[in-house]
Amino acid sequence: MPIFGVALLAASTLVGLFAGDLLGAALGLEANVGGVGIAMLLLIMLTNLPGRRLGPDTPTGSGVQFWSLLYIPIIVAMAAKQNVFAAVSGGVMAAAAGALAVLAAFALVPVLSRWAGRQ
Amino acid sequence: MERLVSFAGDNGLLVAFVFVGVVMLVANWLSRHVARGKVHGSAIAIALGLLLAFWAGAETGGKNGVADYPLLAGIGVLGGNMFRDFAIVATAFGVRLEDLRKAGLVGALSVPIGVILSFAVGALVALGFGVTDPAEITTIGAGAATYIVGPVTGASLGVSSEIISLSIAAGLVKAVLVMVATPLVARRIGLDNPASAMVYGGLMGTTSGVTGGLAATDPRLVPYGAMTSTFYTGLGCLLGPSLIYLVIRALVPA
């Protein structure tokens, strides 16, 4: 049943986010450390258990697959609720700091990727 | 009208589904007929979302884009952290562990490199604009990391609220720019495989920017970028007020 997949996904997300929250608190931070990453690893592990791999075309898998397909609409909603006005009207220094940080990171992507390829 | 607004408020999530559906429909039409298939529909949809958010922010004076219209409050739920994280985790369904492992070390290293790079760039910009106080320089640098690292660092270093809002603005510029620019530069920087997506996520760090940018480029890459970027804000909050502040204070005599 698809609800099993949705429940599995929700449980993985909750466990991962809470673990990230605890990890952040242990480091004395107000931020979640790696919660989404932990949740993804958990989901990958649980859907690849030896002997009972869960595919997207199984009934349970379709419950996970559905939310994965809704990802882009959710990101569009996220874009529509950003504080774009503050970003645009933040002044030249804020714009320069943000924009140059992006350019520098873009420039480093091919450098580090090449390194990853050589490993 | 009042009745309609309160009805829409009670059914906020459903209104949000319709709203996003219409935005995606318009975006797909624009992609096919105006951009002749050269710009991905989802890239246009995200850009449209940002544009509408700008409009709404200018009109309502609020912080939450179109979600500040009572009629569209449901967008705040659908586009909020809970659904975002839920859907990001869902994209990991079907990811192969091998692909994650292949770029594991460099992917992991890209996070501290990205954090330090953003702080350095932001700090240099602050210096260039005549900021001299090390705590303020660090806070601007933190904003260039993400719009969460900025205020967290600023608060723990005790800088003024003007500097904190500047750092948030820098982080917002970064998030918006990453969403818009990633599909445009993806081919040039070789962002077309799991390994480079992990590196990209770690270097950029802004979760909303990375997940939006990858969605507009190639949705299959989303889980790889999200995997590394999820550690970025935490590391930034950890290093910003401590190590990075100490280094900046040593380099910039107050």
Contacts between the chains, C-beta under 8 A, distances in Angstrom:
chain1	res1	chain2	res2	distance
A	9	B	86	7.0
A	9	B	89	6.4
A	9	B	90	5.6
A	9	B	93	7.7
A	10	B	86	6.9
A	12	B	89	6.1
A	13	B	85	5.9
A	13	B	86	5.3
A	13	B	89	4.6
A	16	B	89	6.9
A	17	B	85	6.3
A	20	B	230	7.5
A	20	B	234	7.6
A	23	B	234	7.5
A	24	B	234	5.8
A	24	B	237	7.9
A	27	B	234	7.4
A	27	B	238	5.8
A	29	B	152	7.5
A	29	B	234	6.2
A	29	B	237	4.8
A	29	B	238	6.0
A	30	B	152	5.5
A	30	B	237	6.7
A	31	B	148	6.3
A	31	B	149	7.9
A	31	B	152	6.5
A	31	B	233	5.2
A	31	B	234	4.8
A	31	B	237	4.4
A	32	B	233	7.6
A	32	B	234	6.6
A	33	B	231	6.5
A	33	B	234	3.3
A	33	B	235	7.6
A	33	B	238	8.0
A	34	B	230	5.2
A	34	B	231	4.6
A	34	B	234	6.3
A	35	B	85	7.4
A	35	B	230	6.6
A	36	B	85	5.5
A	36	B	88	5.6
A	36	B	89	6.3
A	36	B	207	7.5
A	36	B	226	5.9
A	36	B	227	7.9
A	36	B	230	4.1
A	37	B	226	7.4
A	37	B	227	5.0
A	37	B	228	7.5
A	37	B	230	4.2
A	37	B	231	6.3
A	39	B	85	7.4
A	39	B	89	4.5
A	39	B	92	7.9
A	40	B	88	7.5
A	40	B	89	5.4
A	40	B	92	3.7
A	40	B	95	7.3
A	40	B	223	6.0
A	40	B	226	7.0
A	40	B	227	5.9
A	41	B	92	7.8
A	43	B	89	5.7
A	43	B	90	7.8
A	43	B	92	5.2
A	43	B	93	6.4
A	44	B	92	5.5
A	44	B	93	7.9
A	44	B	95	5.7
A	44	B	97	6.1
A	44	B	100	8.0
A	47	B	93	6.2
A	48	B	97	7.4
A	56	B	93	6.9
A	56	B	94	6.4
A	61	B	93	7.4
A	64	B	90	5.7
A	64	B	93	4.6
A	65	B	90	7.8
A	65	B	93	6.4
A	67	B	86	6.3
A	67	B	87	5.6
A	67	B	90	3.8
A	68	B	87	7.0
A	68	B	90	3.9
A	68	B	91	5.0
A	68	B	93	5.4
A	68	B	94	7.7
A	70	B	87	5.9
A	70	B	90	7.8
A	71	B	87	4.3
A	71	B	88	7.0
A	71	B	90	6.6
A	71	B	91	5.4
A	71	B	215	6.7
A	71	B	219	6.6
A	71	B	222	6.6
A	72	B	24	7.6
A	72	B	42	4.8
A	72	B	45	7.3
A	72	B	215	5.0
A	72	B	219	6.3
A	73	B	17	7.8
A	73	B	20	4.5
A	73	B	21	7.3
A	73	B	24	6.2
A	73	B	78	7.8
A	74	B	20	7.9
A	74	B	78	6.1
A	74	B	79	6.6
A	74	B	83	5.1
A	74	B	84	6.0
A	74	B	87	4.6
A	75	B	42	7.8
A	75	B	46	6.4
A	75	B	79	7.9
A	75	B	84	7.3
A	75	B	87	7.7
A	75	B	211	5.9
A	75	B	212	5.2
A	75	B	215	4.7
A	76	B	20	5.2
A	76	B	23	5.8
A	76	B	24	6.4
A	76	B	42	7.5
A	76	B	45	4.7
A	76	B	46	5.8
A	76	B	48	7.7
A	76	B	49	4.8
A	76	B	79	7.7
A	77	B	16	6.0
A	77	B	19	7.7
A	77	B	20	5.2
A	77	B	49	7.2
A	77	B	75	5.2
A	77	B	78	4.2
A	77	B	79	3.2
A	77	B	83	7.6
A	78	B	49	7.7
A	78	B	79	3.9
A	78	B	80	7.8
A	78	B	84	5.5
A	78	B	208	6.0
A	78	B	211	7.9
A	78	B	212	6.9
A	79	B	45	8.0
A	79	B	46	4.7
A	79	B	47	7.9
A	79	B	49	3.3
A	79	B	50	5.0
A	79	B	53	6.6
A	79	B	79	7.3
A	79	B	179	6.4
A	79	B	208	8.0
A	79	B	212	6.0
A	80	B	19	7.7
A	80	B	20	7.8
A	80	B	23	7.3
A	80	B	49	3.8
A	80	B	50	7.5
A	80	B	52	5.4
A	80	B	53	5.1
A	80	B	56	8.0
A	80	B	65	5.3
A	80	B	66	4.8
A	80	B	67	7.5
A	80	B	75	5.5
A	80	B	79	6.2
A	81	B	53	6.4
A	81	B	64	5.0
A	81	B	65	4.2
A	81	B	66	6.5
A	81	B	67	4.4
A	81	B	75	5.4
A	81	B	76	5.5
A	81	B	79	4.4
A	81	B	80	7.4
A	82	B	49	7.9
A	82	B	50	6.4
A	82	B	53	5.1
A	82	B	65	5.5
A	82	B	172	7.0
A	82	B	175	6.8
A	82	B	176	6.7
A	82	B	208	7.0
A	83	B	53	7.5
A	83	B	57	6.1
A	83	B	63	4.8
A	83	B	64	7.1
A	83	B	65	6.7
A	83	B	172	5.8
A	84	B	50	5.2
A	84	B	51	7.8
A	84	B	53	4.4
A	84	B	54	4.0
A	84	B	57	5.9
A	84	B	65	6.5
A	84	B	172	7.3
A	84	B	176	5.9
A	85	B	53	7.5
A	85	B	54	5.4
A	85	B	56	7.8
A	85	B	57	2.8
A	85	B	58	5.2
A	86	B	57	6.8
A	86	B	63	7.0
A	86	B	165	7.9
A	86	B	168	7.1
A	86	B	169	5.7
A	86	B	172	5.8
A	87	B	169	6.0
A	87	B	172	3.5
A	87	B	173	4.8
A	87	B	175	7.5
A	87	B	176	5.1
A	88	B	54	6.2
A	89	B	169	7.9
A	90	B	165	7.7
A	90	B	166	6.6
A	90	B	168	7.8
A	90	B	169	2.5
A	90	B	170	6.9
A	90	B	172	6.9
A	90	B	173	6.5
A	91	B	166	6.9
A	91	B	169	6.8
A	92	B	129	7.8
A	93	B	125	6.4
A	93	B	126	6.9
A	93	B	129	4.6
A	93	B	140	7.1
A	93	B	166	6.4
A	93	B	170	7.7
A	94	B	143	7.1
A	94	B	166	5.2
A	94	B	167	7.7
A	94	B	169	3.6
A	94	B	170	4.3
A	94	B	172	8.0
A	94	B	173	5.9
A	95	B	169	7.8
A	95	B	170	7.7
A	95	B	173	5.2
A	96	B	125	4.9
A	96	B	128	7.8
A	96	B	129	7.7
A	97	B	121	7.0
A	97	B	122	4.3
A	97	B	125	4.3
A	97	B	126	6.9
A	97	B	140	5.7
A	97	B	141	7.7
A	97	B	143	6.3
A	97	B	144	4.4
A	97	B	170	4.1
A	97	B	173	7.5
A	98	B	143	7.4
A	98	B	144	6.1
A	98	B	169	7.6
A	98	B	170	4.4
A	98	B	171	6.7
A	98	B	172	7.2
A	98	B	173	3.0
A	98	B	174	4.0
A	98	B	177	6.4
A	99	B	173	6.1
A	99	B	174	7.6
A	99	B	177	5.9
A	100	B	121	4.9
A	100	B	122	7.9
A	100	B	124	8.0
A	100	B	125	6.1
A	100	B	144	7.6
A	101	B	117	7.3
A	101	B	118	4.4
A	101	B	121	4.6
A	101	B	122	6.0
A	101	B	144	4.0
A	101	B	145	7.5
A	101	B	170	7.7
A	101	B	174	5.6
A	102	B	174	5.5
A	102	B	177	4.9
A	102	B	178	5.7
A	102	B	181	6.7
A	102	B	204	7.3
A	104	B	117	5.5
A	104	B	118	7.6
A	104	B	121	5.1
A	105	B	114	6.0
A	105	B	117	6.3
A	105	B	118	7.1
A	105	B	200	7.8
A	105	B	203	4.1
A	105	B	204	5.2
A	106	B	181	7.5
A	106	B	185	5.8
A	106	B	189	5.7
A	107	B	189	7.9
A	108	B	113	7.1
A	108	B	114	7.8
A	108	B	117	6.8
A	108	B	203	5.5
A	109	B	189	4.5
A	109	B	190	7.1
A	109	B	191	6.4
A	109	B	196	6.2
A	109	B	199	5.7
A	109	B	200	5.0
A	109	B	203	6.1
A	110	B	189	5.1
A	110	B	190	5.0
A	110	B	196	7.6
A	112	B	106	5.6
A	112	B	109	7.6
A	112	B	110	5.4
A	112	B	113	7.2
A	112	B	199	4.4
A	112	B	203	7.0
A	113	B	106	7.8
A	113	B	189	8.0
A	113	B	190	5.6
A	113	B	193	8.0
A	113	B	195	6.0
A	113	B	196	3.9
A	113	B	199	5.0
A	115	B	106	5.4
A	116	B	102	7.4
A	116	B	103	4.5
A	116	B	105	7.9
A	116	B	106	3.8
A	116	B	107	7.1
A	116	B	195	4.4
A	116	B	196	7.4
A	116	B	198	7.5
A	116	B	199	6.1
A	117	B	195	6.6
A	119	B	102	7.4
A	119	B	103	7.7
A	119	B	105	6.5
A	119	B	106	6.6
